Amino acid sequence: PLCLCWALLGPAAAAATANIVLLLMDDMGWGDLGALGEPSKETPNLDQMAAEGMLFLDFYTASPLCSPSRAALLTGRLPVRNGFYTTNGHARNAYTPQDIVGGIPDSELLLPELLKKAGYTNKIIGKWHLGHQPQFHPLRHGFDEWFGSPNCHFGPYDNRERPNIPLYRDWEMLGRYYEDFKIDLKTGESNLTQLYLQEALDFISKQQASQQPFFLYWAIDATHAPVYASKQFLGTSQRGLYGDAVREIDDSVGKILKHLQQLGISENTFVFFTSDNGAALISAPKQGGSNGPFLCGKQTTFEGGMREPAIAWWPGHIPAGQVSHQLGSVMDLFSTSLSLAGLQPPSDRQIDGIDLLPVILQGQLIDRPIFYYRGNELMAVRSGLYKAHYWTWSNSWEELGKGIDFCPGQSVAGVTTHTQEEHTYLPLLFHLGRDPGEKYPLSFASEEYQQAMEHISGLVQQHKDTLVPGQPQLNVCDQAVMNWSPPGCEKLGKCLKAPESDPKKCSWPH
């Protein structure tokens, strides 16, 4: 019997120190992978990853925007709880531009902080986006190493009105985008993805040699407009520059997985691939991706804004060729990663993520709702195949008049509204199995509507009763807090003079 017990402990004991690699894309849409039907089939490595692991068809982000979804992934909590939202204007999405004063609060416990307790070495490569003032630095929040940037690669700026965005190695900047790190807006050429790839391969090699468990958070941003790719990938896609960027990312993911296999650690490394939000249709077709059959895109709480491509890969543990209909969320990566490390989620706060290991390893389905937020407003809820919209809004008429459209070519009367429409008393209900594009609301009078809404109303009531919103971090802007003089700028002669502090209420048109 003793022998048998030991045999049963085997995989669990091995799993207790599994390495964790989270590959988070930027604005990549559900419809961007060959495995999910993209016609040009230019993602052979990701398609292979899906064939060797588990493809999630119903996986969601926690916000239709970059920074709140990243805060949710690393805390396991909805942005309305962790503070990554604004109360300036109803149902506004807010991201973290340079002049934002807030960032990830010290009161939040981030995944790398918790993994340290199990002896993990943690590295972030790419975009942090959880605040750029010194107190928000990723190395203050559990990461041991950083190669990347606090913000998006927007620019170039004149360094007078606003500074160019810095790129860091650990505590100090190495230079700035468009100055020391080339991004050619005319040709789309930049070798950033290659730099991010090399950083990942080097870190994995170093950790394998030291026999330390590691957490790698590879948060690259080549598919966020302005999209870029390195010279060898430019002009190689049937989808233009955006496709070139996707092809380079696909190639990089293939190299990371191959590297794990060559080092003999793939069976001890859990890898998950997903995106921070849906494709930015405002940048499409040249600079944006595809959300497949789903409605609208980034910034909206329609399916195209929040349903993401997602693949779990763990040779020797996940049987090949699995497809899951589990409703998943980026917040689950928090709880699942802790479970892989043999840790429990913190019990002193509400955690919204669930542990997906029973789903991934045993094919279980766990009943749970998905909450779709914009700002601090609950816009919609999904339970099973039903999705109820409590509010609809794509973007304002004023914005639309300026050519800003989050649902180009996809207007659905009464659904993709340009005024904020409240449906709290009679939510719009869709059956996503029959109608993935959210075009045909169910009849209010039908028995199907009444039964589904009775169930969903109970979930919403329970959610609202226990909701304690965090202190909103995205309300105040100040030009003085921009990246004028990041640490390390003195050595490089790259410090810039900051203007006088003048805090203002941020304005969020979206």
MARBATOR-721867 format. One line per 10 residues: number of its first residue (from 1); their letters; for each residue x, y, z of C-alpha. Coordinates in nm, 3 decimals, m for minus. Example, Ala and Ser with C-alpha at 12.3 -4.5 7.8 and 13.67 -1.06 7.14 Angstrom:
2
1 = AS = 1.230:m0.450:0.780  1.367:m0.106:0.714
//
This chain:
510
1 = PLCLCWALLG = 0.000:0.000:0.000  0.286:0.237:0.087  0.421:0.189:m0.263  0.085:0.271:m0.418  0.049:0.590:m0.215  0.391:0.702:m0.334  0.291:0.631:m0.694  m0.022:0.843:m0.648  0.186:1.126:m0.507  0.424:1.121:m0.805
11 = PAAAAATANI = 0.260:1.356:m1.056  0.123:1.584:m0.785  0.468:1.618:m0.631  0.614:1.693:m0.974  0.338:1.944:m1.042  0.415:2.120:m0.715  0.714:2.288:m0.882  0.605:2.308:m1.245  0.754:2.601:m1.434  0.493:2.845:m1.562
21 = VLLLMDDMGW = 0.509:3.034:m1.893  0.224:3.276:m1.971  0.232:3.410:m2.327  0.010:3.720:m2.336  m0.052:3.882:m2.673  m0.164:4.240:m2.725  m0.491:4.305:m2.914  m0.475:3.967:m3.087  m0.822:3.852:m3.184  m1.003:3.520:m3.147
31 = GDLGALGEPS = m1.004:3.482:m3.526  m0.628:3.530:m3.573  m0.523:3.163:m3.544  m0.540:2.899:m3.815  m0.667:2.659:m3.548  m0.969:2.887:m3.503  m1.038:2.923:m3.875  m0.818:3.209:m3.996  m0.813:3.144:m4.373  m0.448:3.221:m4.453
41 = KETPNLDQMA = m0.335:2.958:m4.195  m0.017:3.147:m4.104  0.016:3.029:m3.743  0.162:2.677:m3.784  0.336:2.678:m3.446  0.032:2.795:m3.251  m0.186:2.550:m3.444  0.062:2.274:m3.352  0.056:2.391:m2.989  m0.324:2.358:m2.995
51 = AEGMLFLDFY = m0.302:2.014:m3.157  m0.061:1.898:m2.883  m0.257:2.055:m2.598  m0.597:2.200:m2.517  m0.774:2.468:m2.720  m1.026:2.679:m2.526  m1.311:2.809:m2.740  m1.484:3.009:m2.464  m1.199:3.194:m2.295  m1.240:3.557:m2.187
61 = TASPLCSPSR = m1.042:3.854:m2.075  m1.158:4.056:m1.772  m1.174:4.388:m1.958  m1.184:4.490:m2.325  m0.868:4.697:m2.272  m0.494:4.645:m2.213  m0.412:4.758:m1.861  m0.724:4.648:m1.666  m0.702:4.300:m1.819  m0.333:4.271:m1.722
71 = AALLTGRLPV = m0.412:4.383:m1.367  m0.683:4.115:m1.357  m0.452:3.841:m1.485  m0.183:3.912:m1.224  m0.424:3.957:m0.928  m0.694:3.704:m1.018  m0.946:3.981:m0.951  m1.185:4.187:m1.161  m1.053:4.537:m1.244  m1.342:4.688:m1.046
81 = RNGFYTTNGH = m1.191:4.516:m0.739  m0.821:4.580:m0.804  m0.868:4.949:m0.886  m0.799:4.939:m1.262  m1.100:5.142:m1.366  m1.227:5.499:m1.372  m1.533:5.666:m1.226  m1.489:5.967:m1.461  m1.791:5.923:m1.686  m2.020:5.623:m1.688
91 = ARNAYTPQDI = m1.904:5.289:m1.837  m1.578:5.439:m1.961  m1.283:5.219:m2.045  m0.957:5.361:m1.915  m0.606:5.245:m1.999  m0.274:5.373:m1.861  m0.122:5.647:m2.076  0.189:5.825:m1.955  0.012:6.095:m1.760  m0.193:5.859:m1.542
101 = VGGIPDSELL = m0.113:5.905:m1.172  m0.237:5.565:m1.051  m0.110:5.210:m1.084  m0.123:4.873:m0.913  m0.194:4.935:m0.542  0.039:4.788:m0.277  m0.267:4.626:m0.120  m0.303:4.393:m0.422  m0.118:4.061:m0.412  0.031:3.977:m0.751
111 = LPELLKKAGY = 0.098:3.628:m0.882  0.480:3.664:m0.879  0.476:3.783:m0.515  0.291:3.466:m0.416  0.502:3.234:m0.635  0.815:3.360:m0.455  0.690:3.173:m0.147  0.732:2.849:m0.342  1.085:2.942:m0.452  1.006:3.069:m0.803
121 = TNKIIGKWHL = 1.223:3.312:m0.997  0.996:3.549:m1.191  1.057:3.746:m1.509  0.839:3.983:m1.710  0.930:4.046:m2.073  0.745:4.319:m2.260  0.461:4.546:m2.154  0.386:4.598:m1.786  0.113:4.866:m1.814  0.024:4.870:m1.443
131 = GHQPQFHPLR = 0.163:5.215:m1.367  0.503:5.370:m1.443  0.586:5.569:m1.131  0.861:5.412:m0.914  0.618:5.262:m0.659  0.450:5.063:m0.936  0.770:4.911:m1.081  0.727:4.534:m1.149  1.034:4.449:m0.938  0.850:4.599:m0.639
141 = HGFDEWFGSP = 0.559:4.361:m0.706  0.723:4.020:m0.712  0.918:4.009:m1.038  1.292:3.945:m1.013  1.373:4.055:m1.367  1.222:4.282:m1.629  1.307:4.351:m1.990  1.043:4.572:m2.142  0.841:4.885:m2.108  0.589:5.041:m1.869
151 = NCHFGPYDNR = 0.361:5.165:m2.151  0.260:5.103:m2.510  0.508:5.177:m2.791  0.325:5.495:m2.891  0.530:5.779:m3.035  0.762:5.918:m3.142  0.717:6.215:m2.912  0.916:6.540:m2.910  1.047:6.496:m2.551  0.907:6.844:m2.472
161 = ERPNIPLYRD = 0.530:6.803:m2.475  0.571:6.439:m2.375  0.870:6.208:m2.347  0.938:5.896:m2.551  0.861:5.571:m2.368  1.155:5.405:m2.187  1.258:5.042:m2.215  1.395:4.889:m1.895  1.631:4.617:m1.794  1.536:4.546:m1.432
171 = WEMLGRYYED = 1.556:4.868:m1.229  1.699:5.099:m1.495  1.609:5.223:m1.840  1.824:5.111:m2.136  1.692:5.376:m2.372  1.371:5.495:m2.531  1.146:5.370:m2.812  1.210:5.544:m3.146  1.549:5.670:m3.020  1.755:5.371:m2.902
181 = FKIDLKTGES = 1.500:5.108:m3.002  1.395:5.157:m3.361  1.032:5.135:m3.468  0.987:5.253:m3.827  0.631:5.376:m3.866  0.663:5.393:m4.247  0.781:5.035:m4.306  0.665:4.877:m3.978  1.014:4.744:m3.915  1.135:4.682:m3.559
191 = NLTQLYLQEA = 1.337:4.401:m3.405  1.165:4.423:m3.065  0.998:4.081:m3.096  1.340:3.927:m3.164  1.482:4.097:m2.854  1.187:3.970:m2.647  1.233:3.619:m2.787  1.605:3.611:m2.705  1.534:3.734:m2.350  1.287:3.447:m2.304
201 = LDFISKQQAS = 1.526:3.180:m2.436  1.814:3.310:m2.221  1.602:3.325:m1.906  1.470:2.970:m1.958  1.826:2.837:m2.014  1.955:3.014:m1.702  1.671:2.882:m1.485  1.709:2.530:m1.619  2.079:2.538:m1.530  2.004:2.663:m1.177
211 = QQPFFLYWAI = 1.729:2.400:m1.128  1.499:2.673:m0.990  1.128:2.672:m1.078  1.046:2.979:m1.282  0.755:3.199:m1.390  0.794:3.371:m1.726  0.535:3.633:m1.823  0.597:3.706:m2.192  0.381:4.012:m2.263  0.486:4.127:m2.607
221 = DATHAPVYAS = 0.306:4.398:m2.803  0.384:4.364:m3.177  0.017:4.318:m3.269  m0.088:4.643:m3.097  m0.104:4.934:m3.343  0.135:5.070:m3.462  0.211:4.705:m3.547  0.568:4.602:m3.626  0.776:4.305:m3.737  1.147:4.244:m3.796
231 = KQFLGTSQRG = 1.294:4.263:m4.145  1.285:3.889:m4.219  0.906:3.880:m4.160  0.808:4.202:m4.340  0.601:4.136:m4.650  0.573:3.761:m4.587  0.206:3.741:m4.487  m0.111:3.729:m4.694  m0.261:3.962:m4.434  m0.028:4.259:m4.470
241 = LYGDAVREID = 0.176:4.412:m4.187  m0.053:4.282:m3.912  m0.009:3.930:m4.052  0.369:3.980:m4.061  0.359:4.059:m3.688  0.145:3.751:m3.620  0.383:3.530:m3.823  0.681:3.653:m3.623  0.499:3.591:m3.295  0.399:3.243:m3.412
251 = DSVGKILKHL = 0.761:3.169:m3.504  0.877:3.296:m3.162  0.625:3.082:m2.972  0.746:2.780:m3.174  1.107:2.856:m3.073  1.016:2.891:m2.704  0.831:2.555:m2.701  1.114:2.386:m2.892  1.367:2.530:m2.647  1.176:2.382:m2.352
261 = QQLGISENTF = 1.177:2.044:m2.530  1.547:2.057:m2.615  1.635:2.140:m2.254  1.426:1.842:m2.143  1.193:2.053:m1.926  0.877:2.066:m2.139  0.707:1.799:m1.924  0.769:2.014:m1.621  0.657:2.342:m1.777  0.297:2.459:m1.807
271 = VFFTSDNGAA = 0.253:2.699:m2.100  m0.058:2.908:m2.167  m0.115:3.133:m2.467  m0.385:3.405:m2.480  m0.447:3.775:m2.550  m0.529:4.077:m2.332  m0.842:4.177:m2.526  m1.007:4.139:m2.865  m0.866:4.270:m3.191  m0.873:4.648:m3.229
281 = LISAPKQGGS = m1.112:4.693:m3.521  m1.046:5.065:m3.502  m0.701:4.978:m3.646  m0.826:4.716:m3.894  m0.777:4.596:m4.158  m0.413:4.707:m4.196  m0.314:4.737:m3.830  m0.571:4.517:m3.658  m0.668:4.153:m3.635  m0.984:3.945:m3.660
291 = NGPFLCGKQT = m1.242:3.850:m3.401  m1.377:3.569:m3.616  m1.758:3.536:m3.602  m1.794:3.768:m3.303  m1.945:4.115:m3.275  m1.732:4.431:m3.254  m1.386:4.444:m3.097  m1.154:4.594:m2.839  m1.311:4.853:m2.605  m1.656:4.684:m2.620
301 = TFEGGMREPA = m1.820:4.417:m2.406  m1.956:4.236:m2.710  m1.793:3.898:m2.776  m1.535:4.042:m3.016  m1.399:4.268:m2.743  m1.355:4.004:m2.475  m1.341:3.650:m2.615  m0.979:3.546:m2.668  m0.776:3.276:m2.838  m0.643:3.044:m2.564
311 = IAWWPGHIPA = m0.423:2.733:m2.563  m0.284:2.526:m2.273  0.024:2.313:m2.346  0.195:2.074:m2.106  0.337:1.761:m2.270  0.297:1.443:m2.068  0.011:1.599:m1.868  m0.242:1.742:m2.115  m0.350:1.477:m2.367  m0.307:1.599:m2.725
321 = GQVSHQLGSV = m0.595:1.729:m2.934  m0.824:1.847:m2.654  m1.091:2.112:m2.712  m1.263:2.261:m2.408  m1.591:2.450:m2.380  m1.509:2.558:m2.026  m1.591:2.924:m1.967  m1.242:3.047:m1.884  m1.096:3.383:m1.787  m0.748:3.537:m1.775
331 = MDLFSTSLSL = m0.809:3.563:m1.399  m0.804:3.180:m1.388  m0.435:3.192:m1.484  m0.371:3.338:m1.136  m0.546:3.055:m0.948  m0.421:2.784:m1.186  m0.059:2.902:m1.155  m0.082:2.901:m0.774  m0.224:2.547:m0.790  0.071:2.440:m1.010
341 = AGLQPPSDRQ = 0.305:2.577:m0.744  0.121:2.391:m0.468  m0.011:2.718:m0.322  m0.358:2.829:m0.212  m0.505:3.161:m0.333  m0.513:3.432:m0.063  m0.820:3.387:0.158  m0.845:3.749:0.280  m0.993:3.885:m0.046  m1.235:3.795:m0.322
351 = IDGIDLLPVI = m1.058:3.601:m0.599  m1.251:3.584:m0.926  m1.026:3.331:m1.100  m1.080:2.955:m1.067  m0.826:2.672:m1.082  m0.846:2.525:m1.433  m0.632:2.216:m1.361  m0.936:1.984:m1.321  m1.055:2.110:m1.662  m0.714:2.079:m1.828
361 = LQGQLIDRPI = m0.605:1.747:m1.676  m0.937:1.564:m1.630  m1.166:1.729:m1.885  m1.408:1.853:m1.618  m1.649:2.141:m1.679  m1.693:2.388:m1.394  m2.012:2.594:m1.385  m1.928:2.962:m1.347  m2.048:3.295:m1.490  m1.845:3.549:m1.690
371 = FYYRGNELMA = m1.889:3.916:m1.596  m1.829:4.179:m1.863  m1.737:4.522:m1.722  m1.668:4.865:m1.865  m1.533:5.094:m1.595  m1.732:5.013:m1.283  m2.049:4.919:m1.472  m2.153:4.556:m1.515  m2.245:4.558:m1.886  m2.324:4.190:m1.946
381 = VRSGLYKAHY = m2.315:3.841:m1.793  m2.268:3.502:m1.955  m2.390:3.178:m1.798  m2.374:2.860:m2.002  m2.461:2.959:m2.359  m2.674:3.256:m2.256  m2.545:3.611:m2.247  m2.752:3.894:m2.099  m2.670:4.259:m2.173  m2.764:4.499:m1.892
391 = WTWSNSWEEL = m2.617:4.794:m2.082  m2.522:4.831:m2.450  m2.277:5.084:m2.590  m2.010:5.068:m2.856  m1.895:5.430:m2.860  m2.050:5.776:m2.873  m2.200:5.948:m3.176  m1.943:6.222:m3.126  m1.655:5.974:m3.151  m1.819:5.802:m3.445
401 = GKGIDFCPGQ = m1.836:6.139:m3.619  m1.456:6.157:m3.592  m1.425:5.822:m3.767  m1.368:5.618:m3.449  m1.570:5.298:m3.483  m1.536:4.988:m3.265  m1.780:4.785:m3.477  m1.699:4.876:m3.839  m1.940:4.714:m4.084  m2.118:4.538:m3.799
411 = SVAGVTTHTQ = m2.399:4.765:m3.689  m2.684:4.568:m3.523  m2.992:4.782:m3.458  m3.067:4.821:m3.087  m2.751:4.631:m2.993  m2.438:4.818:m3.107  m2.579:5.145:m2.972  m2.399:5.482:m2.981  m2.578:5.610:m2.674  m2.548:5.416:m2.350
421 = EEHTYLPLLF = m2.867:5.211:m2.341  m2.985:5.066:m2.012  m3.155:4.726:m2.019  m3.140:4.660:m1.646  m3.510:4.578:m1.613  m3.537:4.382:m1.936  m3.188:4.265:m2.041  m3.115:4.177:m2.402  m3.055:3.802:m2.406  m2.861:3.605:m2.668
431 = HLGRDPGEKY = m2.802:3.233:m2.712  m2.436:3.224:m2.817  m2.461:2.869:m2.948  m2.721:2.961:m3.212  m2.612:3.322:m3.247  m2.241:3.379:m3.171  m2.259:3.718:m3.346  m2.515:3.861:m3.097  m2.754:3.965:m3.375  m3.085:3.812:m3.265
441 = PLSFASEEYQ = m3.204:3.892:m2.911  m3.445:3.635:m2.768  m3.810:3.735:m2.736  m3.885:3.877:m2.390  m4.213:3.682:m2.387  m4.055:3.340:m2.451  m4.028:3.079:m2.181  m3.662:3.034:m2.277  m3.596:3.402:m2.199  m3.774:3.388:m1.866
451 = QAMEHISGLV = m3.599:3.073:m1.745  m3.253:3.189:m1.848  m3.302:3.535:m1.697  m3.427:3.396:m1.368  m3.099:3.207:m1.333  m2.877:3.496:m1.449  m3.057:3.749:m1.226  m2.969:3.535:m0.925  m2.601:3.533:m1.026  m2.599:3.911:m1.073
461 = QQHKDTLVPG = m2.767:3.973:m0.737  m2.513:3.751:m0.561  m2.224:3.924:m0.743  m2.346:4.275:m0.658  m2.413:4.186:m0.294  m2.049:4.088:m0.240  m1.884:4.354:m0.458  m1.646:4.591:m0.281  m1.495:4.820:m0.548  m1.127:4.907:m0.512
471 = QPQLNVCDQA = m0.997:5.264:m0.507  m1.013:5.376:m0.875  m0.658:5.420:m1.008  m0.738:5.569:m1.348  m0.911:5.895:m1.249  m0.624:6.144:m1.213  m0.378:6.258:m1.482  m0.072:6.481:m1.441  0.190:6.565:m1.704  0.457:6.579:m1.433
481 = VMNWSPPGCE = 0.441:6.202:m1.374  0.523:6.107:m1.735  0.845:5.919:m1.819  1.066:6.228:m1.801  1.347:6.094:m1.583  1.318:5.718:m1.535  1.581:5.548:m1.315  1.909:5.510:m1.508  1.849:5.817:m1.726  2.149:6.000:m1.568
491 = KLGKCLKAPE = 2.400:5.735:m1.687  2.259:5.759:m2.039  2.226:6.138:m2.044  1.857:6.083:m2.119  1.689:6.269:m1.832  1.430:6.528:m1.932  1.292:6.817:m1.730  0.943:6.750:m1.596  0.681:7.028:m1.603  0.520:7.158:m1.283
501 = SDPKKCSWPH = 0.275:6.916:m1.126  m0.083:6.996:m1.228  m0.316:6.705:m1.143  m0.640:6.697:m1.342  m0.934:6.467:m1.383  m0.855:6.236:m1.678  m1.103:6.255:m1.962  m1.204:5.917:m2.105  m1.397:5.948:m2.431  m1.435:5.567:m2.470
//
